[in-house]
Amino acid sequence: MKAYQITGTDGLKSLKSVSLADPNPGPGEVLVRLRAVGLNFRDYMNVMGIRGVTGPVPRIPCSDGAGEVVSVGEGVTQWKTGDRVVIPFMPSWLEGEFSQAHASRALGGAVDGLLRELAAIRAEALLPVPAQLSLEEAATLPCAAVTAWDALHTRGGLKAGETVLVLGTGGVSIFALQFAKLAGARVLATTSSDEKARRLLEFGADAVHNYKTDPAWDEWALAQTGGRGVDKVIEIGGPETLNRSIKATRFGGHIALIGVLTGTSGEIQTVQILRKGIRLDGIYVGSRAMFEEMLGAIKKAEMRPVIDSTFEFEAAAEAFQRIESGQHFGKIVIRV
């Protein structure tokens, strides 16, 4: 099979196209022919070897993928050849509490990911792709969409009428915007350009702030809520944005800490978290059970993921360059 491997620490130069032996499904496994792979900033960090993200090499990158069942291993009865399936970020985390064991099996991290033609996956982890979605759309879901769902619903307990602040226009933020609007919430959004602001409004954002022309988006969010602060923040920036998120959050509010776009450490005003009684949750994607619940909501609402751009398998490096540019709006997909 064709695949890509991270072969060293020289950034995109280390991402090599290789030919590997086809895998065979073992007992309880399904062989999936990947048709689409979705990119996340984590995948870019792994390929580039930046900000403390490390892993063994050679290693196949990318956690998110969807495709078709080619064959099944011994004992598998729930899947058949031709079924369209999507693969969870952590195939071992079926339900229940998060654990180090599940984290250690996240695809594309310590173990091989999905930027390849074939993968043998445990049958019980897979989920069916809703008929309304293409495989490219399904491939956008495992990391970003489940993360947004966990942040808003599983951990966040989002209620209609609450105000949610989303930062930027990456995959998690756009999914959070869509899910929050489906739940009847008010959504405030930040972005770096007037063109992206226009698109955010088209997708349902109630108000948008350009942080390039006015960096004080925390003050803007407070003004938008009459000084009270937002109920929930989808925090994807990390240390350079978290203090503003804390300021923008109401007393007793919730911050879902998700991204590390500005780094992995920094000086945080912890006293304000204490003083305002803010609940700060670290969100590392979610379980298969959360994924299944989310798929039900997507199917019922006939929601479609937002795809920024699609690249052919041979142009995988260009897809990583697109995410590096920061110009994307929604998800970037590679066709396999």
Buried (B, 14 or more C-beta within 10 A) or exposed (E): BBBBBBBEEEBBEBBEEEEBEEBEBEEEBBBBBBBBBBBBBBBBBBBBBBBEBEBEEBBBBBBBBBBBBBBBBEEBEEBEEEBBBBBBBBBBBBEEEBEEEBBEBBBBBEBBBBBBBBBBBBBBBBBBBBEEBBBBBBBBBBBBBBBBBBBBBBBBEBEEEBBBBBBBBBBBBBBBBBBBBBBEBBBBBBBBBEEBBEBBEEBEBBBBBBBEEEEEBBBBBBEBBEEEBBBBBBBBBBBEBBBBBBBBBBEEBBBBBBBBBBEEEEEBEEEEBEEBEBBBBEBBBBBBBBBBBBBEBBEEEEBEBBBBBBBEBEBBBBBBBBBBEEBBBBBBBBBB
